[in-house]
């Protein structure tokens, strides 16, 4: 891999992947719709010489093609809001795949665990039956089938699956992103789902490292891959670590079905979270056996270290507002 384009580079996973690629000395194009967000990303990374930015719309294949000259791998990190998933996810993926197929380059598509449905084994391998029982799970399964469709004869794709994630670049697309940001700012926070049941979370810098490792292996394409986290942790434990790191102990309110439904009257995305709450009661844990066997050791930062680093990074980024909020 000599040159890569990251589509959706200002999102949580996209920003982490772009940062990892730049660290490796790979010529990287950060592609997104917002010039300001892309400029902010470049500034945060120290204006590296091997990073260029490209403004465009991922729903337009020609925009991607224009930005991809010389790239041999495309990282598809773009996503759509929950309430637009059914109507927009597959058209987005088709646009990305059309561009990659016309370019004849490889694709690393970042996805989640929704297609599996309910857990049927202690640690879910890549061979776990895909039996989704939610509309978002069914949409994601159709999305997988589209990515691996034989019509893309000039491009090869892999799907990399992550559990819930957190990290300095995580945003509202992450269940934990807004929670940790509020705690870091010394504000009251919301926590989506059950705070007592231990669940799996992956630290985005760890995920980005393993994603880059996979992307560099030619025989990894044409397959699904799991990126596991550092084990299981409950919401209460996450909040305790985050509050200790931030120096703030403002309330953290769990949001269940009723709370999310009420909030969803004003914020449509929140209403759409309700059908996925089963994952906070019956956590699905990813197996890293395949990765360890064929690629190498799983990188797993301890939760205390990762959450503390995330909170401190958020405080540095938003330092001016934190000081005001804490008065």
C-alpha positions in Angstrom: 0.0 0.0 0.0 1.7 3.2 -1.2 -1.2 5.6 -1.5 -4.7 5.5 0.1 -7.9 7.5 0.1 -10.0 7.6 3.2 -13.6 8.3 2.3 -15.4 9.8 5.3 -12.1 11.0 6.8 -13.7 13.4 9.3 -15.8 10.8 11.0 -14.7 8.8 14.1 -13.2 5.8 12.3 -12.1 7.8 9.3 -10.0 10.3 11.3 -8.3 7.5 13.2 -7.5 5.5 10.1 -6.2 8.6 8.3 -4.0 9.3 11.3 -2.6 5.8 11.4 -1.8 5.8 7.7 0.0 9.1 8.0 2.0 7.7 10.9 3.1 4.9 8.6 4.3 7.3 6.0 1.6 6.3 3.5 0.5 9.0 1.0 -3.0 9.7 2.2 -6.0 11.6 0.8 -8.6 12.6 3.4 -11.9 12.9 1.5 -15.0 14.5 2.9 -17.7 17.1 2.4 -16.6 19.8 4.9 -13.5 21.8 4.0 -13.4 23.1 7.6 -13.4 19.7 9.2 -10.8 18.4 6.8 -8.6 21.4 7.6 -9.1 20.8 11.3 -8.0 17.2 10.8 -4.9 18.3 8.9 -4.0 20.8 11.6 -4.6 18.3 14.4 -2.2 15.9 12.7 0.5 18.7 12.4 0.1 19.4 8.7 2.0 16.3 7.6 3.4 16.4 4.1 1.9 13.0 3.2 -1.6 14.1 3.9 -3.8 15.9 1.3 -7.4 16.8 1.6 -10.1 16.5 -1.1 -13.6 18.0 -0.8 -16.4 16.0 -2.4 -19.6 14.0 -2.0 -19.3 10.3 -1.4 -22.7 9.8 -3.2 -21.0 11.0 -6.4 -18.5 8.4 -7.8 -16.9 11.0 -10.0 -15.9 13.0 -6.9 -14.2 10.0 -5.4 -12.5 9.2 -8.7 -11.2 12.7 -9.1 -9.6 12.6 -5.6 -8.1 9.1 -5.9 -5.4 9.4 -8.5 -2.6 7.0 -7.8 -4.3 5.4 -4.8 -4.2 1.6 -4.5 -6.5 1.2 -1.5 -9.8 3.0 -0.6 -10.9 3.0 3.0 -14.7 3.3 3.1 -15.4 5.0 6.5 -18.3 7.1 5.4 -21.7 6.4 7.1 -25.2 7.8 7.3 -27.3 8.8 10.3 -29.4 6.1 11.9 -32.7 7.5 10.7 -31.4 7.6 7.1 -29.8 4.1 7.1 -32.6 2.2 5.3 -32.8 4.7 2.4 -29.2 5.9 2.0 -26.7 3.3 3.2 -26.7 1.0 0.1 -26.7 3.9 -2.4 -23.7 5.3 -0.5 -21.9 2.0 -0.7 -22.8 1.5 -4.4 -21.3 4.9 -5.2 -18.1 4.0 -3.4 -17.9 0.6 -5.1 -18.6 2.1 -8.5 -15.7 4.5 -8.0 -13.4 1.8 -6.8 -14.4 -0.6 -9.6 -13.8 2.0 -12.2 -10.4 2.8 -10.6 -9.5 -0.9 -10.2 -8.5 -0.4 -6.5 -9.0 -2.4 -3.3 -11.6 -1.4 -0.7 -11.6 -1.7 3.0 -15.2 -1.2 4.3 -15.7 -0.4 7.9 -18.9 -1.9 9.4 -20.4 -3.0 12.7 -22.1 -6.1 14.2 -25.8 -5.5 13.4 -26.0 -8.2 10.6 -25.4 -11.0 13.2 -28.6 -10.4 15.1 -28.7 -12.0 18.5 -25.7 -13.7 20.0 -25.5 -17.5 19.5 -22.0 -18.1 20.9 -19.9 -16.7 23.7 -17.4 -15.1 21.3 -18.6 -14.4 17.8 -16.4 -15.5 15.0 -16.6 -14.4 11.4 -18.6 -17.6 10.7 -21.4 -16.6 13.1 -24.8 -17.0 11.4 -26.2 -13.7 10.1 -29.8 -13.7 11.3 -30.7 -10.1 11.8 -34.1 -9.3 13.5 -34.0 -5.5 13.2 -34.5 -3.3 10.2 -31.0 -1.9 10.6 -29.6 -5.4 10.9 -31.3 -6.4 7.7 -30.1 -3.2 5.9 -26.6 -4.0 7.0 -26.8 -7.5 5.7 -28.1 -6.3 2.4 -25.2 -3.8 2.4 -22.7 -6.7 2.9 -24.2 -8.6 0.0 -23.9 -5.5 -2.2 -20.2 -5.0 -1.3 -19.4 -8.6 -2.2 -21.5 -8.6 -5.4 -19.8 -10.0 -8.4 -20.6 -6.9 -10.5 -17.6 -5.2 -9.0 -15.2 -7.3 -11.1 -12.3 -4.8 -11.1 -12.1 -4.2 -7.3 -11.6 -6.4 -4.3 -13.2 -5.6 -1.0 -12.9 -6.7 2.7 -15.3 -5.9 5.5 -13.8 -5.0 8.8 -16.3 -5.3 11.7 -16.0 -3.2 14.9 -18.0 -3.4 18.1 -19.0 -0.1 19.8 -16.0 2.2 19.9 -14.5 5.2 21.7 -11.5 7.4 21.3 -10.4 11.0 20.7 -12.0 11.1 17.3 -15.3 9.4 18.2 -18.3 11.6 17.5 -22.1 11.3 17.8 -22.1 8.2 15.6 -20.6 6.4 18.6 -22.8 5.6 21.6 -19.9 6.6 23.9 -18.7 9.6 22.0 -21.1 12.2 23.3 -21.0 10.7 26.8 -17.3 11.1 27.1 -17.3 14.5 25.5 -19.9 15.8 28.1 -17.9 14.3 31.0 -14.7 15.8 29.7 -16.4 19.2 29.5 -17.7 18.9 33.1 -21.4 18.7 31.9 -24.2 16.4 32.7 -24.1 13.4 30.4 -26.4 10.7 28.9 -25.4 7.1 28.6 -27.3 5.0 26.0 -28.5 1.7 27.2 -27.8 -0.5 30.3 -25.0 0.8 32.5 -24.7 -2.4 34.6 -24.1 -5.1 31.9 -20.5 -5.4 30.8 -20.1 -4.8 27.0 -17.3 -4.8 24.4 -15.8 -1.5 23.3 -12.7 -0.9 21.0 -10.3 2.0 21.3 -10.2 3.7 17.9 -6.4 4.0 17.7 -6.2 0.3 18.3 -8.8 -0.4 15.6 -7.1 1.9 13.1 -3.7 0.0 13.7 -5.3 -3.4 13.0 -7.3 -2.1 10.0 -4.1 -0.8 8.5 -2.4 -4.1 9.1 -5.3 -5.9 7.3 -5.3 -3.5 4.4 -1.6 -4.2 3.7 -2.2 -8.0 3.3 -3.3 -8.8 -0.2 -4.8 -12.2 0.8 -7.1 -10.5 3.4 -9.5 -9.2 0.8 -12.7 -11.0 -0.1 -13.4 -11.7 3.5 -15.0 -10.5 6.8 -12.6 -9.6 9.6 -13.3 -8.8 13.3 -11.5 -6.1 15.3 -12.2 -7.0 19.0 -11.8 -4.6 21.9 -9.9 -5.0 25.2 -12.5 -7.1 26.9 -15.8 -6.1 28.6 -16.6 -3.1 30.8 -19.8 -1.8 32.2 -21.1 1.7 31.8 -20.7 2.4 35.5 -17.0 1.5 35.2 -16.6 3.7 32.1 -18.2 6.7 33.9 -16.0 6.2 37.0 -12.8 6.2 34.9 -13.9 9.2 32.8 -15.0 11.2 35.8 -11.7 10.6 37.6 -9.8 11.6 34.5 -11.9 14.8 34.0 -12.1 15.9 37.6 -15.8 16.3 37.2 -18.6 14.3 38.9 -21.7 15.7 37.1 -24.7 13.3 36.7 -24.7 10.7 34.0 -28.2 9.6 33.1 -28.9 6.3 31.4 -31.3 6.3 28.5 -33.5 3.3 28.0 -36.5 2.8 25.7 -38.7 5.4 27.3 -36.0 8.1 27.5 -34.8 7.5 24.0 -38.4 7.6 22.6 -39.1 10.9 24.3 -35.8 12.4 23.2 -36.5 11.0 19.7 -39.5 13.4 19.3 -37.0 16.2 19.0 -33.9 14.3 17.8 -34.9 11.6 15.2 -31.6 9.7 15.5 -32.3 8.9 19.2 -35.6 7.3 18.4 -33.9 5.0 15.9 -31.5 3.7 18.7 -34.3 2.0 20.5 -34.4 -1.2 18.3 -30.7 -1.7 18.9 -30.9 -1.6 22.7 -30.9 -5.4 22.9 -27.2 -5.2 22.3 -26.8 -3.4 25.7 -28.7 -6.2 27.4 -27.4 -9.2 25.5 -23.9 -8.0 24.5 -22.3 -9.6 21.4 -18.5 -10.1 21.8 -16.2 -10.4 18.8 -13.6 -13.1 18.6 -10.1 -12.1 17.5 -8.9 -15.6 16.8 -8.8 -15.2 13.0 -6.9 -12.0 13.2 -4.4 -13.4 15.7 -3.9 -16.6 13.7 -3.5 -14.9 10.3 -2.3 -11.3 10.9 -0.8 -10.9 14.3 -1.5 -10.0 18.0 -4.6 -8.0 18.7 -3.7 -4.5 19.9 -5.8 -3.8 23.0 -5.3 -0.7 25.1 -6.5 -1.2 28.7 -9.8 0.7 29.3 -8.4 2.9 32.1 -5.6 4.1 29.8 -7.7 4.5 26.7 -10.6 6.3 28.4 -8.3 8.6 30.3 -6.4 9.4 27.1 -9.7 10.1 25.4 -11.0 12.5 28.1 -7.7 14.4 28.2 -7.6 14.7 24.4 -11.1 16.1 24.4 -10.3 18.5 27.1 -7.2 19.8 25.2 -9.3 20.2 22.0 -12.1 22.1 23.8 -10.1 23.8 26.5 -11.6 27.2 26.1 -15.2 26.0 26.6 -14.3 23.7 29.5 -13.0 26.5 31.6 -16.2 28.4 31.1 -18.4 25.5 31.8 -16.7 24.6 35.0 -17.4 28.0 36.6 
